[in-house]
Amino acid sequence: MSAGREALFLPLAFLTVACVGGLEPGRPEPFAPPPLFALVLAVMLFAALVRSGTLVPERLVHDSRTSLANANGAIALLALFGATTQMFNLLSPRSGLPLVAVNAFLFVLLLNTLVASPDRVRLLRSLMVICGSAFVLKFVILAGLSDPEGGRTKRVLVALFDAATLGTITQDPLPEISGYIAFVTILVYLVAVAALPGAGSAVSATRRLDSRLPQYVPPGGGSHEDIGHA
């Protein structure tokens, strides 16, 4: 991994997500701290990243690295955890049955991911599906149901859901800009996670180093295979 990506891109990207993920435009308190359950989900996803090889903490903090490099790696790890926590805070509805349902949905998905032990590629795909599904649910479906200026379809859906959920399906109306901010925040988070130093990148770096080392050629121009057959 390049020094610029480790020292600049990863910390800045994750710190940006951590700061923007708690913003709630149009509310009296524009910044919402993450709930405790978001911390639980963040720990589960962090464990899944390490278990799948998407993140190798030893490549950011290790005895073989300098003190400055370890400090920078520790900042990147802390920023990753903070960004992950705020991502779940961003994607979760604020109250009622939607909050319980989405939190249960995310918990089951992350628990299944930990049990399945996917590789890096599959975990990244699963993370895209999780974030995309939660985004559509909160900023498209629930936002449409909570829109006070919705049409006849919205009124019919609200009536059906209210009858089944005792009126707890709707949320406070969200400003239109909040959906765009959330979309960009999710995109930045996914790109930064994909850029984390993983096990696959370490193997590739080792292979590139081995290919640059001078190869031993025995006297007579034979190869190692020829010596083995001799």
N, C-alpha and C positions, 0 to 999 in steps of 0.2 A: 504494500500500500504506500502511495506517495505521501511525502511529508505534508504537502499542501492539503490533501484531502483529510488527513488526520488532524492537522492543526487548525484548519480554517473551516472547511466545508462541513464536516460532521458536527462539531460543536455549534457553529452558527445555525445550521439547519435545525438541529434538535432544540436549541434554545429558542429559535423563532417559533417552532411548533408549541413549545411549552408556554410561551407568552401569549400567542394568538389563540391557542386552543381554549383558553378560559374566557375569551372576550364574548360579551353578549350585548351587541349594539341595541340601543333604544331602551335599555332597562335603567332603573335608578342606580343600580350597582353594576357597572359595566364589566366587572371581572368576577367570575364565579370560581371559587376554589374547588378542587376536585373532591368528591365524596370518598369515604373510606373504601367503598366497594371498588372504586376505580383503582385504588392502590392494589387491591387483591388481584384484579384483572391484569394490571401492569406486571405484577410479580409472575403471574402465570405465563404471560407472553414473553417476558424476559427469559424465563426458564426454557420456553419452547425455542427461542432464538439460539440459546446456547446448546441445547440438546440436538438441534437439527444441524449444527455447524454453521448457521447463518452468522453467528457472532462467536468469536474466539477471544475471550477476555485476556488471555495470555499474550495476545498480539498487541494489546494496548497497555497492559500493566504487567511487567515481568522484571525479575532481578537482572536480566541481561541488558535491560534498557537503561538509559541515563535518567537521572532524577527529573530533568525537564521533560523528557519524553513520557515518563510515568505520570507526571502531574497532568500533562496534556491528555493522556489516555484516561486518567481518572475523571477529568472534566467531561470527556466525551461519553463515558459510561453513565455518569450522573445525569448529563443532559438527555441521554437516551431514555433513562428511566422517567425523568420528568416529562419528556415529550410523550411517552407512551401513556402515562397517567392522564395527561391532559387530552390525549386523543380519545380515550374512553369517556372522559368528562364531556368532550365535544359531541360525541356520537350518542350519548344517553339522553333520553327525554328528561324533563325536569321533575315530573310528579305523576302520581296516579298509576293506573294499570300499565300504561306504556313503559314507564320506568322499570317496573318489576319484570315485565315480559322481555324487554330488551336486555336487561342485566342477566336474566336467566338464560336467554339465547346466547349471549356472549360467553357466559361461564361454561355452558355445555360445549360450545364449539372449541374453546380453548382447552378444556379438559380432554376432549376427544383428540385434539392435536397433540397434547402431551402423551397420551396413551399410544397413539399411532406412531409417534416418533418419525415424522417425515424428514426428507432431506431438505437441502436449502431451497431448491427450485419449488418443490411442492409447498413448503411453508410460505414462501413469498406469494404464490398463487392463492393459497388459503387466506393469507392476510389481506390480499386485494379483495377477495370475495366478502370477507367479514366487514371490512371498512365500507365497501360499496353497498352492501345490503343495509347496514345500519344507517348510512347516509341517505339512501332512498327512503327508508322507513321514517326517519325523523324529519328531513328537510323537504320531502316530496309528499308522502302520504299524510303524515300527521300535520304538516304545515298546511296542506290543502284542506284537511278536515277542520282545522282551527281558524281558517281564514274567515273573518266576519263578512266578507263580500262575496263568498262563494255562491255558485248557482244552485239549480235544483238538484243536481247530482250530489253535490256536497251535503245538502240538507237531508236527502234520503239516506246517505251513508251515515251521517251523524245520528239520525233517528234509529237506524238499525244497530249501530254500535252502542248507542246509549241504552237501548233496551237490553242488550246482552251484557253490558259492563257497568250498569248502574250509573251511567253518566261520567265515567272517569276516563274516557278515551281521548277527549280533546285536551289541548295544551294552550298556553298563552300564545297569541299570534306572534310569529317571528318576523322581524324585518326582512325584506327581500334580499338585502345585502348580506345577511348572515349565511345564506346558502352558498353564495359565491366565495365568501371567506372560508367557509368550512371545506369547500371543494379544493381550493388551492392549498389549504393546510394539510389535508389528507394526501394530496399529491406530493408535497414536499416531504412529508413523513415517509411515504413509501419509497421515494427515490433515495432518501438518506439511509433507510434500513437496507435497501439493496446494495448500498455502497459500503456497508460495514465489512470489516476484515473477517472473512470466514475461513473455514477449514479448506475449502476448495482453492481459494486464492493463495493460501500458504503452500499447498502442494504444487500449484502452478509456478510459484516463485522458486521453489526448490528445483523443479525440473529445468527452468530457464537457467538457473545458476549452474546446474550440472552440465547443461549443454555448452556453457561457455568455458568450462574447465578443459585444459588440454588433455587429450586422450593418449594413453600410453600405446605405443606401437612397438611390438617386440622386434628384435633384430631379424632381418630377412623379410620384413614387410607383412608378416602374418598378423592375424587378428586374434582376439581372445578366443573366439569360437574355434579357430584353427588349432590353438594350443590345447583346447579341451578335447578335440578329436584326435590329437596326436598320441 
